[in-house]
Amino acid sequence: MSKLEKYFPAMTWLKGYSRADLQIDAVASFIATILLIPQSMGYALLVGLPAVVGLYASIIPSIAYSLFGTSRTLAVGPVAITSMMTATVALPFALPSNENYAAIAIMLAFLSGIFLLLMSLLKMGFLANLLSHPVISGFISASALLIVIGQVKHLLGIDAQGNNFIELTQSMLQNIGNANKPTLLLSIIAITCLVLLKRYLTPALITLGLPAALAKTLGRAGPVLVVGGTTLCMATFSLDTMGIKIVGDVSNHLPSIPFERFTLDTMIELLPGAFLISIVGFVGSVSVAQSFAAKRKEDIKPNQELVGLGLANLGAAFSGSFPVTGGFSRSVVNVSAGAQTPMTGIITALLMLVTLLFLTPIFYYLPTAVLAASITVSILQLIDVKDLIRLYRFSKQEALALVATFLVVLFVGMEAGIITGVALSLLFFLWHTSHPHIAVVGRLPGTEHFRNVKRYEVETDPQIATIRIDENLFFANARVLEDYILSLVAQHQDIKHLILMCTAINMIDASALDSLETIDDRLKSAGIMLHLSEIKGPVMDKLTDSTLINQLSGQVFLTQHQAINALTIKPEQV
Amino acid sequence: MSKLEKYFPAMTWLKGYSRADLQIDAVASFIATILLIPQSMGYALLVGLPAVVGLYASIIPSIAYSLFGTSRTLAVGPVAITSMMTATVALPFALPSNENYAAIAIMLAFLSGIFLLLMSLLKMGFLANLLSHPVISGFISASALLIVIGQVKHLLGIDAQGNNFIELTQSMLQNIGNANKPTLLLSIIAITCLVLLKRYLTPALITLGLPAALAKTLGRAGPVLVVGGTTLCMATFSLDTMGIKIVGDVSNHLPSIPFERFTLDTMIELLPGAFLISIVGFVGSVSVAQSFAAKRKEDIKPNQELVGLGLANLGAAFSGSFPVTGGFSRSVVNVSAGAQTPMTGIITALLMLVTLLFLTPIFYYLPTAVLAASITVSILQLIDVKDLIRLYRFSKQEALALVATFLVVLFVGMEAGIITGVALSLLFFLWHTSHPHIAVVGRLPGTEHFRNVKRYEVETDPQIATIRIDENLFFANARVLEDYILSLVAQHQDIKHLILMCTAINMIDASALDSLETIDDRLKSAGIMLHLSEIKGPVMDKLTDSTLINQLSGQVFLTQHQAINALTIKPEQV
């Protein structure tokens, strides 16, 4: 791979790009654009911005990612989780009705972009790994619940604001008396249609004789049909006069960025929120990208993904919109429409631009309640109770981390929830590694294999004890081995040689080295020699010059078998 | 071991205790008491309390630990680090001149005792393991420097207060003009004598024909000689009239506890400090206890140590003193005086009580500058630059954690320093485990051994790839394996079977299980089967009922050898 391809991944597919490829990608883009328009507008409403901003967020970010990302099929744009996070972070700074609100969303996109690029530069992508399965699962379920709760105001045609579950619910209950009945009726009809279409459209199309692949793609058009149908009804019968809110006049010019509303102070206050948005967005996006890449045996480079997503977010900021990332449902639309290369992302973006410039009048009568209904239906499935049950069976501690994250996100806030979850995950991991499995091992008769004396019938020598610790040796468990060994030799006064079998040790840090030296010293003063066997290459490389190896009372053996032979056969020499 | 012995470890030595034992212990206790009196008074001054409080802290705590601790030789009482920590935590609440100051020290001892007992009850002793080698080393060096700086005011006979290095130094520089010249001269003489006696007393006694062991014990009497000599001079020539501060009237009655000054609010504010004091004290104490126990092939039970130290601290609180713990220099005194059993601790405590009740007048003329000199000389050796150099050679990251802890403790404060150090240690550990060593392995020709293809000449099959990851699989590195495997199969299109060799995997958490399922799914959709080999017993126990094993595209093999045989010889069956 050339250097150019490394920093500009689009080269890998651009250099062999043919007219035939373009035709396939163009058709896929056309289908994708139609399906993505209502989705993008819906997420803009979710943030609390005008629907048209969702289109802004789908143009430059998509092009930036197509050129600099490494996935061939990932579609980048507004996504449910990051949109919700943007709303949560922005709300304490300004209400959506305030003109500063849009500026705050833009600043968040800008800062997320900077964070992603910085993480790429510092190779800090591994930080994303801190978001363990329980944390992500709890966070997504809580966020989905918050999103759904947040949509209820649109479904009822009322006003409600709040940073967490309690505030939102309270505000909603206060305003529920003002619910607009026609809006409520429309919402119920829309949700019913969406659920039915989602379940039965594809089978129906197949029954009608369409090829399965095409039926699957068209089967996703439920939201488009509902949005189209209701918009048509609204326009035909002027239902907006009954109090149903509609999208209304959508400006057909390009966005302007309110630079005069940006302040350094606000930016600094937005940093933690922007960091979380970028890291959660990154984790989600990379896992979606990988799931598609694996099917096609393609390769995703996480560090380059940081660049692609970082530039996409800077693009989002400079198109006056809000944070974006790679989304599962966006990408599914792309793939099932037959997208071959990232060119789809570029063409889709251009079609969005055309829509923005010339076709916005057709959205005039689109009811916001219908957009909310479509978000609600697609988001509800993210609340994953089965995962909690499965996790609980696997590990009670991890299930606790999930529940804690869920509850804190719901009742306190997003940042607090993620911090709680990560802290618990770390604590439980440390608890686990600081209670390592340690076994006294002996030789399986007639073999060179050594096994746990408690699980197998093995040969041992009362003067030689062999211990195997099934864990890395580092600060969290260094003293545990110390306790174990010193306790063992205190109980078995015959021991003259202690062999530490290092098969399962992948790393030794300074604290553990310290501990091993202490063990050696203390054994020495009790007249016992400490030997090491089966040390792995990378671990031995680090130990070579250490005081431990230089001052070790015993020897370092390549294999446990050699150790036992040397110590048993000629004990007088050792 | 009976249940009684488990909860009341003194039973193990009490039941065989003879008159001969008592004689040996009594002699050792007599020597230890003489050596410990100036030390204990010095640490009380270090806290900022009257010297006599150091005697209070040496009575009940010592008896409590002797009865409930598991070490036969550990001496519990006032210790440098915890005394310094007590001063640091207490100072923001009251000046030592204020009557509340003593109450705060007592509350800290009380809370430390509660924390230690709670940790024992909840088996949370492992939390102490978070204090990695770099954190402890940086913390001790910084504390030692702070202690020494704090003693300078006594050496110069001036006043100075401050929570950190800068505040202390500033306050000292402001007051340096008031330095008392006779005090300064006395300090210089005392330090010189202490250093010379420390170095030459033992050799001199040996030259004089004393047995080496006795010479060593008496060689520790330097501080006693200096303290005794200067006190005598002060008394004979009434030097206190020259402005040299003396200990003065020491009450010879038992302590009273100012219950009326305890408030719940203050207790709550003291919690973090008390927690740190107890955990740092515990770590120090256990390692001292173990170093002595190993020499005598005795057994230390960390959980019971928590009980012993917890009760010792409650004892310290109820004798109106300050937090205590097991100390290295206290214990050395005990051991070299010939202590056989914890009875020494009990007799020493009783001798301290006699001293407190009847002998305090002999301390009237003791100059505080001389106590400060003796602390300074013994503490200076704790500043360990060599350790930093050694650590830097072993691991740059850990050296950075040490330096960060040192600087933050020095310039910001104790809690911030420890939190910084622990956070950095965790981050570096996670960075390390999230960059695990992953190797493609092949068979050493003619053997059943499998080795890294990059290090050995091994046999491989283009259709079968075997991967060994040398790390636990958990959230911090789960996605790394995913990236590695998906990238590998994207580059080698011939692969039909992928074997994950699990020799080095000691734990798999839910995030990693998730990742393995994803890998399996993605390989499946690329037409590749995933197999597992050499899974360890405890890991397999957890996996047995998981969806991973139930839905795995390939098989689980006991050994890698079996896996290769099954997949190579009869590929049509698999």
Interface residues (C-beta under 8 A of the other chain):
Chain A: F126 A128 N129 L130 L131 S132 H133 P134 V286 S287 Q290 S291 A293 A294 K295 R296 K297 E298 D299 I300 K301 P302 R390 L391 R393 F394 S395 E398 S425 L426 F429 L430 W431 H432 T433 S434 H435 P436 H437 N452 R455 D470 E471 N472 F474 F475 A476 N477 A478 R479 V480 E482 D483 L486 S487 V489 A490 Q491 Q493 T503 A504 N506 M507 D509 A510 S511 L513 D514 T518 D521 R522 L523 S525 A526 K536 G537 P538 K542 D545 S546 T547
Chain B: F126 A128 N129 L130 L131 S132 H133 P134 V135 V286 S287 Q290 S291 A293 A294 K295 R296 K297 E298 D299 I300 K301 P302 R390 L391 R393 F394 S395 E398 S425 L426 F429 L430 W431 H432 T433 S434 H435 P436 H437 N452 R455 D470 E471 N472 F474 F475 A476 N477 A478 R479 V480 E482 D483 L486 S487 V489 A490 Q491 Q493 T503 A504 N506 M507 D509 A510 S511 L513 D514 T518 D521 R522 L523 S525 A526 K536 G537 P538 K542 D545 S546 T547
